[in-house]
Amino acid sequence: MRLKNSYFYTIRENIKDEESVSGNLLARGGFIKKTSSGIYMYLPMGLKVLRNIENIIREEMDNSGAQEVLMPALISEDYFEKSGRNNAFGKEMFRLEDRFDKKYALGPTHEELFTLAGTMKVKSFKDLPFTLYQIQTKFRDEARARFGLIRVREFSMKDAYSFDKDELGLEESYRTMYNAYKKIFGRLKINYKVVRADTGKMGGSLSEEFQAVTDIGEDTLVLCDKCDFASNIEVCSSMIMESESKEKNLEKDLIYTPNAKTIEELSEFLNEAKNKFVKTLIYKIDKKLYAVLIKGDSQVNEDKLARLMNAETVELADPAEIKKKVKTEVGFVGPIDLNIPIIMDNEVEVMANFIVGSNKKDYHYKNVNINDFNIDFKGDIRNVKEGDACPDCGGKLYFKKGIECGNLFKLGTKYSESYDLKYLNKDNELVPVEMGSYGIGLGRCLAAIVEQNNDENGIIWPISIAPYKVGIVVIDTLNIDQMDAANHLYKELLDAGIETIIDDRDVRPGVKFNDMDLIGVPIRITVGKKIIEHLVELKKRNEEEVKEISAFDIIYNVQDIIEEESI
C-alpha cells in the first residue's frame, strides 16, 4: 500500500473517551473509530488485523475437524422461548418486531440455532460425533460498554458446537477444542491463563476461559505463587483458615455505637480489627429477602451466592424495604432474633466472640458466637483475598486482571433436551445428544494483543497479525535515487508475498517514523542519502538497534526476521 493516495491517518493526541490503552492506540492509529457507545467501525488497517486473526482461527478450527457454517444474526424469539432463555437474557438482548408484529432478536449467541441444525442430521448413533462453527456478528445491549473493544455491543465472534453420543465423547471433543485454542492463542502471541469459570446463562457442567493477562480487564484472575492454579474470582474456592485464637466463648454484650454504621466506622470507634466483625447484608434473592453473614474484611461473591441458592436473580435489597421488614436501619442489622432466613459464609463458622449489629439503631452486640442465632443456609459465598491459601497447594494467591478472549463449555444435554435432539443408540433407545460450546471474541483478541504489546510510541504488532509486515520510509520523496530504490524494494517484497507499505507522503521524516511506530509495523526500512552506496537502514519495531544493510540483501534479512518471529 502506498500511503500517499490511500485512506490513512493518525491522531497525535490521546482520545478523550477511550479509557483503555488498546482503545486509545487503535483509535489514534486509524484502526477503529467509535460511532456510538460500544459500537465501532473497523477501518482498512483495523479490518486487515481482524481478518488476520480470523484466518488463524479458521485454519486451526478446520485443522481440528470442525466444519464452518453461517447462522443468521436475526433470530425469532420463539427459539429462545423454547430453550427457556428468553427471560434470562432480559435487557441484554436487542429485540425488535417485523411488519407482521412477529418478535425477533439480534443474536447475542447461537446455541439454539446450532441445536436446530443438529436435529437435521442426527437420527442414529452412527451420525455422531461432529463439530460445527461460524464466525459471525453478535449483539448484546451492554449496560456499560467500556474499555474500547473489550466490552462492546456489536462484536465478531467465533462460536463452535460439538455433538457427541455420551460424556466420554464430549470429553474428547472438548479436549480437541482445548488443544486447538492453545494453538490459536499461541499463534496470536497472547500471554494467557486458562481458568475455571462460571457457566452462567450458558448452563452446563464445566466452563473454562482463556484469559489474556493484562493490567486492564473486567475479570479478576486468581493465581498461585507456587503452582499453576488459575481461576476466575467468580468461582475460586475459599479456603477456611482455622482461627488461631483458642479464646473461650463469652456472653454477648449490647454496646452503644452512635452513628457507626460501616465496618470502617465501627473498627475505628471500637478500636477493633475489621476481621473481628461480621457484616449482615440483606439481599433480595429471587424476590425474597435473606440476611447474608460474612466476615468484616471479606466481600460477598454474588455468583457463589446464586449457585448456593440455585437462584436466577441476586441483588442487594433496597434500604427502605430493609427498614420496613427488619424494623431497623442499614448498618445496624444483625443475625440475632432476625425475622428473615440467614445465609452464613463458611468463614464465620471458625470465628469466636465477634461483633454484629443488634437490629437496634446505634447499638451492636460484641462477643457473639454462632450459637447465639439460627442459621438456615451455609456455604462458600465470599471472594478470595490476595494472600489467601491456594486450594491446590496451600501457596499464596495473588490477583491479575484479565481479558476473556475465549471460553469453553460442556453444555451436556441442556439444549438437546429442549430441542428434542436425540439419537437411537445400539439398544434402539432414544438418547439426548451431549453438546459442547466454544467461543472466541475476535475484537477482544485484537484488544488484548495491543494491551500486551505496546510502548510509549504506539503498538508493537506480532508478525502473525500485523496489518503489514514491512514499512518502507522514504526520507526525500523528491530524490529520484531514493524513490527508485524504494519502489524497487517495494515491488521485490510484494513479489515475495510480504505485505508492505511505502510511505511516499511529502511530510517530514520524523512524522513518518512516528506514524510507523504508532501503527506498529514490525519491520521498518529507511531509504535515505546512503542509497547511493546501496545502503538502507533496517529496524525492528520491538528493538532499539538500527542496522545498515545492503539494499541487495534486504529481502533475505526481512525473510529471516519474519521466519524467526513467526515461531
N, C-alpha and C positions, 0 to 999 in steps of 0.2 A: 504494500500500500504506500502510495506517495502522499505525504501529509499535505502538500501544497494545495491540492484540489480534492481533498477528502473531507468527510464530516469528522472533524477532530477539534476538540477544545479542551482546555484545562482551566481550573479556577485556583487562583493563588491563595485566597483567604479560606479559613475554615467555614464549613457550612453551619449556620446557626442552629438549625433544627435537627441536626444529626448528632446524637449523643454518644455513638459508638465510634471507635477508631475506623472500623471497616466501612460503616455507612459514610463517614466523612471522607475517607480517601477514595472510595468508589465514586462518590458524587463529584469530588474535586477533579478526579482523573477522567471524567466524562464517560464512565462505565454505566451509570444509572442516573435516573432523575425521578425524584418523588413527584407524583401527580396529586396525591392526597394521602391522608394518614394511612400508612401501611400498604400503599399501592405504588408500584414503581414501574417505569418503563426501562427496558434494557436497551441501551444504545449500542452502536456497532461493536465496539470492543467488549462491552459487557456481555453481549449476546455470544461473541466468539468464546469467551471464557466459559459461559454457561453451556455452550454446545460441546466444548472440550470435556467438561465434567460429565455431561450426558453421554458422550461417546465412550468414556472409560466405564461408566456404569453399565451401559448397554453391552459392551464387549464382555464384561465379567458375568452379567446375567445370562447372556447367550451361552457363554462357556459353561455355566452351571447347569444347562439343560432347560432353562426356562424359556417359554415362548412369549413373544410380545403381542399385545392386543392394544386396542384403544377404546375406552369406555366414554360415553357421553358425559359432559360436565353438567348438563341439565337433567335432573333426576326427579321422577314423580315421587311425591311424599308417601305414596302408597307403599313403596319398598321399605322406607324407614319405619312405617307403622307395622309392617309385617315382622320386622326384626325387633320391634319394641324400643327402637332408639329415637323415634321422632321427638318425644318429650325430653329425652336425655340430652339431646343437643341444645334444646332451648333456644336462647337468643344468639347462640354461636353460629347457627345455620342461616344463611341468606335464603329467604323464602319469597316466592312470587306466584302469581296466578296468570294463566293464559286467558285468551278472549272467551273461553268457554267456562271460566271460573274453576278450572282444574288446578290443583295446587302442585307446585314444583319447588325444588330446592337446587341451588348451585352446590354441586357435590363437595362436601367437606372431606369425604372419604368414600371408598367404593366397595366395601365388604359385601354389601347386598347384591350389587350387580355382578361381582365375580362369582358369588354363590349361585346366582341365577344362571350364569354361563356354565357352571359346573353341572347343573341339572340337565343341560342339553346333551352332555356326553355320557355321564356316569349312569350305568344301569347295573353293571356286574363288577365283581372284584377285579376282573381282567382289564377294566377301564382305568385302573389306578396303578401307580401314582402319576401325577403330572403337576407342573407349576406354570402359572401364567403371570405376566407382569405388564405394566404400562408405564409410560412417562406422560403425565397429564397435569393440567392445572387444577388446583384445589382452591376452595373459597371458604374462609372462616371469618365471621364477624367478631374479631377480637375486641374485647372491651378496652384494651390498651395496647395498641400497636406501638412498638418501640425497637430500639437497637438496630435501625436500618433493616437489613434483610433477615434479621434473626426472628423477629415477631411481626409478621405481616398478615394481610387479609386476603391476598391473592398470591399463590406461590406454585412453583413447579415441583412435582414430587414423583419419585419412582415408587410405586407400590406393587408388591408381588404377593401371590397367594398360592400356597401348596395344598394339594388334595391327596389324602392318604387313606389306606384301609383301617389302620389302627394306630395306637400311640407309638409303637415301635417304628412304624413308617414315618410318622410325624417327626419323631426324634431324628431320623436320618435326613429328612428334608430340611429340618431346622439347622442341623449341623452343616449341610451343604450350603445353605444360605449364609450361615455364620462365617464359613470359610471364604465365601465369595465377598462378603463385606470386608473381611480383613485384607483381601487383595485390593478391593476398591479404595479403601482409605489409605492403604499403603501407597498405591499409585498416586493418590491425591496429595501425598506427603502431609497428611493431617496427623498431628500428635493427639492420640485418642486414648480413652479408657473405656472398657466395656463394663457397664454397671448394671446391677439388678434394679428394676424399676416397677412402678405401679402399673397394673393392666388398664386401669381407668375405664373409659367408655368402651374401649375395645373388647374388654372381657377376656376370658381365658385363664390358663393356669400359670403362665410364665411370661415375663417380659424382660428383655434386656435392651439397653441403649448403648449406642456408640457415641460417646460424648467427647467433643473436642475440648481439650483442656486450655482455658483462656483466662484472662483477667476480667472478662466481662461475660455475662451469660445469665440466663434465668434459672439455671439449675445449680444446686449446690452438690458437689461431688464429695463423698466421704472416702478418704484414702487412709491407708495404714503406713506408718513409718518403718515397719519391719517386714510386712508381707505384701502380696499382690491384691489384698482385699480392696474392692471398689464397689460403691453403692451410691445410688441416688438417695439423698437425705430423706425423701418421701417414704422409703421402705427400709432404711437401715435400722437393724435391730439395736435396741439399747440394752447394754449390759447392766445388771443390778449390782452395784458396788455395796457390799455389806458394810453397815455402819461400823466404824472403828470404835465408836463410843459404846461402852458397856454400862452406861448410866441406867439407874433404876427408874422405872416409870413413876412419875409424880402425879399428884392430883391436879386436875386442871384448875386454872385460876382466871377469873374475869379481870381484865385490866383496862384502864382508861387510856384511850388513844385518840385524842381530839384531832379531827381533820387529817388524820393519817390514813389515807386510802390505798396508796400504791405500795408495792414491796419496797421501793426506794425510800419512801417517806417513813414507813414503819421501821425499816432497818436503821435509819438514822435516828428516829425517835426513841427506839428501844435499845439502840447500840448492840444490835444482834446481826449476825451474818445472814445474807439472803437465803442461804441453804437451810436456815433454821425455820423458815416459814413454809406453809403450804397454801398455795393460791386456790381459791374456789371460783371457778369461771362458769358462768351459766351459758350453756349452748342450746340452740334450737336444732334438734336432730329429727329430721322428717316431721317437722311441725310440732314436736313435743319437747318440753323443757327438761334439761338434765344438768346436774351440777358435776363439773369435771374438776377433780383434785389433782394438783401437780405441784412438785417441789418449787419453791420460790425462785430458784435460779434456773429453772427449765422452761421450755416453751412447748405448748401443745402442738402435736403433729396432727392436723385435721384429716389427713389421708389415712393415718393409722386409726384415728377415732372412727372414721366412716367404716373402715373394714371391720373393726371390733363390733360395731353396732349393726353391721350389714345395712348401712343407710345410704340413701341416694343424695340427701342434702344435709350439710353440716355448716352451721353458721353461728356466730356469737349472737345471743339474744339481745333485743333492744332494752336499754336501761329502764324505760317506762314499764315494759312488760315484766321485767325482773322485780321492780318495786311493787307492782300490783300483785304478783304471785308470791314472792318471798317476804314481802312486807318490810323490806329494808333497802338501803341504797347500795349501789355497786361500790365495792371497796370494803364493805363490812360483812359480806355474805360469808357464811361458814357452814361446815357439814353437820354441826350438832343440832339435832331437832329440826332438820330441814324437811320441808314438805314435798320435795321432788326427788326422783331417783338419783343416786350418786354413782359416778364412774370414777374409779381411782387408778392412777398410774402405778405401775409395779414399784417404782422407786420410793413411793411414800410408805410402802409396807415395812421398809427397814429403818424408818425414821422413829425417833423417840423424843417426847417432850417438845413437840413443835408448836408453832403459833398459827392460829387460824382466826377468821372472822367469827363474830358472835351472833350475827343476824340482828344486831342492835347497834344503832348509829353511835359512832365514837367509842366503840368498845371491841376488844378482841380477847380471845382465850389464849393463854400460854400453858405450856406443859400438857398439851393434848396428845393423846395416843389413839391408835386406830380402834381400840375397844370402846372409845367414847362416842362412836357414831356407827350407823349401819352402812354397809357397802353393798350396792346392787350389782355392779359390774367392775371387773378389774382386768387390766391388760397393759401392754406396752403402748402408750399413747403420747410419748414425748419425742422431741427431736434429740438426736445425739448431740453432744457438745465436743468441741475440739479438746483433745486431751483425754476423752473417754477411752475405755479399753476396747480394742478391736475384738469383734465377735469371733474371729477365726484364730488369732494367735495371742491376744492379750496385749499387743503393742498399742502405741498411742495413735488415735485417729486425728487427722487434720483435714481441712477443707480446701477445695479449689472450686472455682467457678467453671461451668461447662456449657457448651452449646450442643444440644441434642441434634446430631446430624443424621442418625439412623436408628431404627428400632426394629426389634424382632418380637413377635407374639406367638405363643402357642394358643390358638383360638379354641382348639378342641372341637366340640360339636355345637357350639353356641349358635352359629349361623346355619349350619347344615340342618339342624332340627327345625329352625324357624322356616326354612325354605324346602323342607322335605327332601333334602339332598341325601339320598340313601342308595345303597347298592345291595345286591344279592350276594351273600357270602357263599362259601363252599357248601354250607349246610342248608342253602336255599332260604336263609333268613335275611330280612331287611335290616341293615345296619347303617347308622349315620356316618357320614364321611368326617374324618379328622382333618381340620384345616389349620394352616399357619398363615400369618400375615407379616410382611417385611417391607418397611418403608425407608426411603432416603429423601431428605429435603435438599434439592439441588442448590437453591439460593442460600440455605444455611451452610452448606459445604463451602460455597464461594465466600461467604462472610467469615467463616471460621478460618479459612486459609489466609485471608487478609489479616485477621486478628492475630494470627500466629506468625505472620511473615511481613513485617513492616519495620521501618525505622523513621527517623525524623524527616527524611526526604520523600518518603512515599511507600509504595507497595513493593514487595520483593516476591514476584510470582515464581513458584516452582516451574521448571521447564515443562512438566507434563500438562499444565493447563494454561500457560501463558498465552495471551491473545496472539503475540508474535514472539518468536524465539530470539530474533536479532533486530536491533535498531541501528541504522547507519546515519550518522550525523555528519553533514557536510558543513565545514566551517565557513566557506565562502562560496555561495552558490553562483556567483558571477565569475568564478575562476574556472576556466574551461578544463584544465587538467584535473582539478578536484571533482568536478561534476562528471567528467568522462570516467574517471576511476570509480566513483561511487555508483554510477549506472552500471558499469561492468560487474562490480561486486554484487550489486542488487540482482542482476539477471543470473549470475552464477549461483547465488544462494537459492533463488527461486527454482532454478533448474534442478538443484539438488533436493528439492522438496522441503526446503527450510523456510517457514513463514517469516517474512522480513518486512520491515517498514523502512522507508528512507525519508529523513527529514530534510526536504528540499525547500523549506519555507525561507523567506527573506527576513529572518529575525536574528537577533544576537545569539552567538554560540551558548552563552550562559542560559538563555531561555530554553534552548534545545536540550541542553544537559539536564536542566531541572525537570523538564517535561518527561524525558526518558526515565529519570529516577522516579518521578511521581507515578507514572503508569506501570513501572516495574518490569520493563523489558529486561530479560535475563542477561543478554549479551549486547554490549554496545561497541560498535566500530566507529572510530572517528577518522574522517578523511580531511587532512589539513595540508599545511605547507610542505611537509616532508614527503608528500606523494611524488614529488619529482625525484626522490630517492627510492621510490616504490615502497615506502613505509607508511603504515597506518597504526592507530592505537586500538588496542583490544582491552576491554574492561568487563569483568563480570559484575552484575548488579550487587551480589552479596559479598563482594570483596573490594578492598580499597586500592589494590595494586593495579596500575595501568602499564600494559606491556606494549612495546613497539614490535610489530610483526611485519614481515614482508607481505605485501599485498598478494603475492603469488601463493603464499602458504595459508592465507586466512581461512579458506574453505575447510582445510584439514583441521585447523585449530578449533573452528566452530563445531565441526562434526565430533571431535574428541570431547569437547565440553558437553554437548548435548547427550552423547552416549554416557559419559560419566555421571551427569546429573540425573539421567533417567533411570539409573539403577535403584 
